[in-house]
Amino acid sequence: MKLPRRQFLHLAAAAAALPAVSRFAWAQTYPARPVRLILGYPPGGSADITARLICQWLSERLGQPFVLENRPGAGTNLATDAAVRAAPDGYTLLLVAPANAINATLYDKLNHNFIRDIAPVAGIIRFPNVMEVNPSVPVKTVPEFIAYAKANPGKLNMASSGNGSTIHMSGELFKMMTGVDLVHVPYRGGALALTDLIGGQVQVMFDNLPTSAEYIKAGKLRGLAVTSAIRSDVLPDLPTVGDFVPGYEASAWYGLGAPKDTPPEIIDKLNKAVNAILADPKAKARFADLGASLLPGSPADFGKLNADETEKWGKVVKFCGAKAD
């Protein structure tokens, strides 16, 4: 049977519209089953706390369980590989962190290209590290530290939680911008490094603020400055490193990513849910307790942060010659 031209065109247009309609309907019913959030860190610590909070709040808002899967190893690369290989259907997400940006240069070979293979969904929070010294170091300010380090090149040990960690990179950025000679001492985790800093085996560290704040308040460590662009409400008396080293900024940050080719309608739905959470007074107060500032915005905004941080930390990795453990 030969269809009239007008009827044929109507039917063709309707057929072409079906994929878009079905994707929209799929996004409307999403999520219809539990969603997995993969995290490249072990339980405990700021990343794990952030992931558990966002899972809880997304579950409440979207009506399906968001289940956290801790998959540590290879500097978070095991978790990223798992997310990249997952079906792009919105049911597997990745907690994106600075390690993803740093690893792009730190590792000679990766099974993924982070910028290409992970679609940005939403930023969550950003929080500073804190530049701190053992109280035996005779300095109280960043300028005094720079002068003391230059007068004692190679004599001050800088602790970190491992090669390529945000703690390590914050210190290397400081070295790059000030010209001081500090000896990097990597540990298998921030807790071990912090213990030795308190004990005086190492002299300086650029630790995550949430884990060091109480030791600074108790006088067991001396805080010199926070690494963010603005002061922290957790340690409001501390200036920023950038007050003395113009242009310096280093922060830990977290957000959500999804496998590439995840439908944009689903990414948009998740983005709106995260932004609604960040606007909730309960979430604001909880993240403020962690010393964090919020990262609301579009998927494109979070994608720009990922790209900018990948470029920035790539330069620092090349400067210090760091290699993966």
C-alpha positions in Angstrom: 0.0 0.0 0.0 1.4 3.4 -1.0 1.0 6.1 1.7 0.1 9.6 0.7 3.2 11.8 1.0 1.8 13.9 3.9 0.9 10.8 5.9 4.3 9.3 5.3 6.1 12.4 6.5 3.9 12.5 9.7 4.7 8.9 10.4 8.5 9.4 9.8 8.5 12.4 12.1 6.8 10.5 14.8 9.2 7.6 14.5 12.2 10.0 14.7 10.8 11.5 17.9 10.4 8.2 19.6 14.0 7.9 21.0 13.8 11.4 22.5 10.3 10.7 24.0 11.5 7.4 25.4 14.6 9.0 26.9 12.5 11.7 28.5 10.1 9.1 29.9 13.1 7.1 31.2 14.5 10.2 32.9 11.0 11.0 34.4 10.9 7.6 36.1 14.6 7.6 37.1 15.7 6.2 39.4 13.6 3.1 39.4 16.0 1.0 41.3 19.0 1.4 43.7 21.9 3.6 42.4 25.6 2.7 43.1 28.1 5.5 44.0 31.7 4.3 43.7 34.3 5.9 46.0 38.0 5.4 45.5 38.8 5.7 49.3 38.4 3.4 52.3 35.8 4.1 55.0 36.6 7.2 57.2 38.0 10.5 56.0 36.4 13.5 54.3 35.6 11.7 51.0 33.8 8.9 52.7 31.9 11.3 54.9 30.9 13.4 51.9 29.8 10.4 49.9 27.7 8.9 52.7 25.9 12.2 53.3 25.1 12.8 49.6 23.9 9.2 49.3 21.6 9.7 52.3 20.2 12.9 51.0 19.8 11.7 47.4 17.9 8.7 48.6 15.5 10.9 50.6 15.0 13.2 47.6 14.7 10.8 44.8 13.0 7.9 46.5 15.5 5.1 45.8 18.6 3.9 47.8 21.9 5.4 46.8 24.4 2.8 47.9 28.0 3.6 48.6 30.7 1.2 47.3 34.2 1.8 48.7 36.7 0.6 46.2 40.1 1.9 47.3 43.3 1.1 45.4 45.8 2.5 42.8 45.3 6.1 44.0 41.5 5.9 43.3 42.1 4.6 39.7 40.4 1.2 40.5 37.2 3.1 41.4 37.4 5.3 38.3 38.0 2.3 36.0 34.9 0.6 37.5 32.8 3.7 36.8 34.1 4.0 33.3 33.2 0.4 32.5 29.7 0.6 33.9 26.6 1.0 31.8 25.8 4.7 31.1 22.3 4.4 32.5 22.6 6.6 35.6 22.7 3.7 38.0 26.5 3.9 38.5 28.1 7.2 39.7 31.6 8.2 40.8 32.6 10.5 43.6 35.0 12.7 41.7 38.0 14.1 43.7 41.2 16.0 43.0 43.0 12.6 42.7 41.3 12.2 39.3 42.8 15.5 38.1 46.2 14.7 39.6 46.4 11.1 38.3 46.0 12.3 34.7 49.7 13.4 34.9 51.0 11.4 37.9 50.5 8.0 36.1 52.3 7.2 32.9 49.5 4.8 31.8 45.9 4.7 32.8 43.0 2.5 31.6 40.9 5.6 31.2 41.0 9.3 30.2 39.2 11.0 33.1 38.1 14.1 31.2 36.9 12.1 28.2 35.4 9.1 29.9 33.6 10.6 32.9 30.7 13.0 32.4 30.5 15.8 35.0 27.2 15.7 37.0 27.5 18.2 39.9 29.9 19.8 42.3 29.3 19.2 46.0 31.9 20.8 48.3 35.3 22.3 48.5 37.5 22.7 51.6 41.0 23.9 52.3 44.0 22.2 53.6 45.9 23.9 56.4 49.6 24.7 56.4 50.8 23.7 59.9 54.1 23.1 61.7 55.2 21.2 64.7 55.4 23.8 67.6 59.2 23.3 67.8 59.6 25.1 64.4 60.4 28.7 65.4 57.9 30.4 63.1 54.4 31.8 63.5 53.6 33.2 60.0 54.0 32.2 56.4 56.7 34.8 55.7 58.6 33.7 58.8 58.4 30.1 57.5 59.6 31.0 54.0 62.6 32.9 55.5 63.4 30.1 57.9 63.2 27.4 55.2 65.4 29.5 52.9 68.0 29.8 55.7 67.8 26.1 56.2 67.5 24.5 52.8 66.8 20.8 52.8 66.6 20.6 56.6 62.8 20.7 56.9 60.7 17.6 56.3 57.3 18.0 54.7 54.9 15.1 55.4 52.1 14.0 53.2 49.6 11.1 52.9 51.4 9.8 49.8 52.8 10.8 46.4 50.2 12.7 44.4 47.8 13.3 47.3 46.2 16.7 47.6 48.3 17.1 50.8 51.5 16.4 48.8 50.4 18.6 45.9 49.5 21.5 48.1 53.0 21.5 49.5 54.7 21.1 46.1 52.6 24.1 44.8 54.0 26.1 47.8 57.5 25.0 47.0 57.1 25.9 43.3 55.7 29.4 44.0 58.2 30.3 46.8 61.4 28.5 45.9 61.8 26.9 49.3 63.6 23.5 49.6 61.5 21.1 51.7 62.2 17.3 51.8 59.0 15.4 50.9 58.3 12.5 53.2 55.3 10.4 51.9 53.3 8.2 54.3 50.8 5.5 53.8 47.9 7.7 54.8 47.3 11.0 56.4 46.8 9.7 60.0 50.4 8.3 60.1 51.8 11.5 58.7 49.9 13.6 61.3 51.1 11.4 64.1 54.7 12.0 63.2 54.1 15.7 62.7 52.7 15.9 66.2 55.7 13.9 67.5 58.2 16.1 65.7 59.6 13.5 63.3 58.6 15.8 60.5 58.2 19.6 60.6 55.5 20.8 58.2 52.4 19.5 56.5 49.6 20.8 54.4 46.9 18.6 55.9 43.2 18.4 55.2 41.6 21.0 57.6 38.9 18.6 59.1 41.5 16.2 60.4 43.9 18.8 61.8 41.7 21.5 63.2 41.3 20.1 66.7 45.1 19.6 67.1 45.6 23.2 66.1 43.0 24.4 68.5 44.6 22.3 71.3 48.0 23.7 70.6 49.5 20.4 69.5 50.2 21.9 66.1 50.7 25.5 65.0 48.5 26.5 62.1 50.1 29.1 59.8 47.5 29.6 57.1 44.7 27.9 55.1 45.3 27.0 51.5 42.0 28.2 50.1 41.3 31.6 48.5 39.3 32.7 51.5 39.5 32.2 55.3 37.8 29.2 56.9 35.1 29.6 59.5 36.6 26.6 61.3 39.9 28.4 62.0 38.9 32.0 61.4 42.1 33.5 62.9 44.3 31.9 60.3 45.0 34.0 57.1 45.3 32.3 53.7 48.6 31.3 52.1 47.6 33.5 49.2 47.7 36.6 51.5 51.5 36.2 51.4 52.0 34.1 48.2 49.8 35.9 45.6 47.9 33.4 43.4 48.4 30.4 45.7 45.2 28.3 46.1 44.8 24.6 46.8 41.6 22.9 47.9 40.2 19.5 48.2 36.8 19.2 46.4 34.2 16.5 45.6 31.5 16.1 43.1 29.6 13.5 41.1 30.5 12.0 37.8 28.9 9.4 35.5 30.1 7.2 32.7 30.2 9.1 29.4 27.1 8.8 27.2 24.8 8.8 30.3 21.6 10.5 29.1 21.7 14.2 29.6 18.2 14.1 31.0 19.4 11.9 33.8 22.5 14.0 34.5 20.2 17.1 34.6 17.9 15.4 37.1 20.8 14.4 39.3 22.3 17.9 39.1 19.1 19.6 40.1 18.7 17.1 43.1 22.3 17.9 44.3 21.8 21.6 43.9 18.5 21.4 45.9 20.5 19.5 48.6 23.1 22.2 48.7 20.4 24.8 49.2 18.9 22.9 52.2 19.8 24.5 55.5 20.5 21.0 57.0 23.1 20.2 54.4 24.6 23.7 54.6 25.1 23.3 58.4 26.5 19.8 58.1 29.1 20.7 55.5 30.0 23.9 57.4 30.9 21.6 60.3 33.4 20.0 58.0 34.9 23.4 57.2 33.6 23.1 53.6 32.2 25.6 51.2 29.5 24.6 48.7 29.9 24.0 44.9 26.5 24.5 43.4 26.2 24.9 39.6 25.6 23.2 36.3 27.3 20.1 34.9 29.3 22.4 32.7 30.5 24.3 35.7 31.8 21.2 37.4 33.3 20.0 34.1 35.3 23.3 33.9 36.5 22.8 37.4 37.7 19.3 36.5 39.5 20.6 33.4 41.1 23.5 35.2 42.3 21.4 38.1 43.7 18.7 35.7 45.8 21.4 34.0 46.9 23.1 37.2 48.0 20.0 39.0 49.6 18.6 35.9 52.1 21.5 36.0 52.8 20.8 39.7 53.4 17.1 39.1 55.8 17.9 36.3 57.6 20.5 38.5 58.2 18.1 41.4 58.7 15.0 39.3 56.3 12.9 41.4 55.6 9.4 40.4 52.8 7.1 41.6 53.7 4.8 44.5 
